[in-house]
Every structure is written in structure tokens, then in C-alpha cells.
Amino acid sequence: MTGPAKSSPEVEFWFEFGSNYSYLSVMRIEDAARRHGVRIAWKPFLLGPIFRALGMETSPFLIQKEKGAYMWQDMVRQCRKYGLRWRQPSSFPRLGVLPLRVALLGADKPWIGAFCCRVMELNFVLDQDINKAESLAPILTELDLPATDILNEAQAEPTKTRLREQTDEARTRGVFGAPTFFVGSEMFWGNDRLDDALLFASEQRS
Amino acid sequence: MTGPAKSSPEVEFWFEFGSNYSYLSVMRIEDAARRHGVRIAWKPFLLGPIFRALGMETSPFLIQKEKGAYMWQDMVRQCRKYGLRWRQPSSFPRLGVLPLRVALLGADKPWIGAFCCRVMELNFVLDQDINKAESLAPILTELDLPATDILNEAQAEPTKTRLREQTDEARTRGVFGAPTFFVGSEMFWGNDRLDDALLFASEQRS
């Protein structure tokens, strides 16, 4: 669990549990960040309000049929490339507001990476509903965490408000999809830019 | 000029001179394909009719302001990464129907790569109109080619028809942006997938 020191450069990692390309980054980022000596600031947010603010009722992959069809092909190949398991979810995009709230509570905790990986696998490997307490409690318990307390806090008003505020911040900063990475004000969009973002962050060390 | 043998695996390279991400691939593909021992089938096509068929009046980068703003930032960094020169064009997306017709005529010729690179640099480095004979003639002449003959043939009806047909083929095969690569029926979208496409092609050799 020892990560880069507090003084290390940082990359902000904006992600959504319903987002398939966020799945790739969630699974890769801890190892990759360690190799670059970069700290991760985990930033869960809701894509739905972002898409709606941009005039889209749902995921662009549903709105643009051709791009959606391609994306499923691409995911098979990308997962093979990265050595990740993959099953196309029977429901897409899955609502992940509850696990996002939990991730918000855990953002600074040592269990954040493991928790996010498990939720992503629930969605993109096990093809299961990720938006209910019964799905998340076993994950938290397996991580030796007080599942009931965390899930209660996740569903309390202050947490809901914080997730809305974090989503507003994403929109204000020009986020239009996930995953998105920030190094200071420099924005990087998409799993394909994860390594570029980490390299850029590591070069900020002076 | 000696490229991979005729029996080598092939990647189809669908590109547009107005497309900024096509610029990156045009500049990179010949070296990269040589390294992988893969032949390139150059497939110029028009993006405009593809976007219109998908219900978009123009480039998605103009329609989605946020994504467009990001894209210009991304291009600066990508060009730096690949060691390419870059100037944001004062007109975007530039119409490139005439050079696309020339590229159609040259698709199987040894000069195709060099011609495409020069046109791309005219657009994305020198910020000049690429859609007129006076812009293209010096490029063809510098390549020791009969500029007048080629430009006449490019503007003749059969060439116009062929470019329309090639654009129809792109749409039929599910192309929704550029650059796009095909290895057989396997489609790869975007400059970020150039290396994946070449690797996939090279693995088809058995």
C-alpha cells in the first residue's frame, strides 16, 4: 500500500463506474502511477448530468449507433491488450451513483483503488447491478471495512450533495467524458491519454 | 522506396486531409508500417458526407464546443510527442476534395505517402488553402510528377465519381470518423489505434 510520497506530483483521475473506458483506467492506474512516481487524486463524478448539459439524453455510444457498435469491438481488443477480463454488460450504461458516493467517501483512503476495481469488475466482468447496497456490502466487507456504516454515510444527504458538487466542478472545468485526467489545469481525455497524463505529471517534479 | 512485399499483410488507411487526427497518422504511418512489415492501402475519402449521414452538419469538434476546445490542446501535445510540427489552422475543417482526388489517383503509386504528408503540412503546419490547383501543383512538381496532367485527371468526372464511391464504401463499412484503419473486416478508429491496427495486421501473417 505504500504509494508515492505526499510531495510527489499528482494526477486527478475523474471517472464514472458506468463508463467502459473508465474501467480500463481504473484497472491500470495504480500500477502505472506507481511506475511514474505520481500520486492519484480519485475524483468520482456523474456522467449523466454532464451529457445532459451538453445536450445529450444519454451516452454518446447509444446516440451514435455506429460509434457504439465500434466501441464494443474496441473494448474486446483493448482488454486483451491490457490483460483485463471483459464481458459486455447486458445493461449499458449502468447507473453507478451509489458506488460513486462510496468512492467519494474513500477517495483519500488506502482502499479506494481496490474498491473501484471490484465495482468495475462487477459491471464489466460479472455483468451485475452495481447500484445497490447488497452488491457493494460484500466488496466492502472483503476489504475489512465497516460496510453498513459506509453505505449509510454514502446514502446520507451530505454525501449526495458532495457528489453533485463534484459533478458541477467537472462540468465547470470542461470535462465532457470519462475518464478525464488533470495535471494542474492541463486536461487529458480518455484511457488512451492515461500514460501521457502520468508522464506529464512526473515531469512537473522539479 | 522499397516497402513490404506484395504478399505482406495489409492495413487499409482511410483518411481525410481536413482531419487533424488524420494528420498525425499520415505523418507516422509509412515508418510504422515498415517497422511492422505491413503494406498500406491508402483510402482517401470525404468526411463531410459521412458526418451528414450521421446527422451532423459539420465536424463534431465544431458541434461540441468543449470537445473542440480540448482537441486543440491535445493536438499541441500529440505533435510534441510524435515530433511533428504544428500550427492550429485558421480555417477548420479545411475542404480537401481536390487533394483527396489526387490521392485517389496516386493511391497505388510510390509517391502517395510523400504527397499526403506535404498536403497535410500545408494544412496543419503552413496554414494554407489545400483545395486549389495552385497549392498542389508545386507539391506534385517537387515530386517530379506531371502536375498539370494529374490535376486535370483529378478534376475529371471519373475521378469525382470514384471519390464519391469510395466515400459510400466508407459509410457502408461503418466508418464514422478519420483516421480509420481496417485489417480485413476488423475496424480500428483514430490515430491512437494506428499501432494496434499494424500489430493486428502483422499477426495475420501465418
Interface residues (C-beta under 8 A of the other chain):
Chain A: L54 Q64 E66 K67 A69 Y70 Q73 D74 R77 K81 G174 V175 F176 G177 E186 M187 F188 W189 G190 D192 R193 D196 F200
Chain B: L54 Q64 E66 K67 A69 Y70 Q73 D74 R77 K81 G174 V175 F176 G177 E186 M187 F188 W189 G190 D192 R193 D196 F200
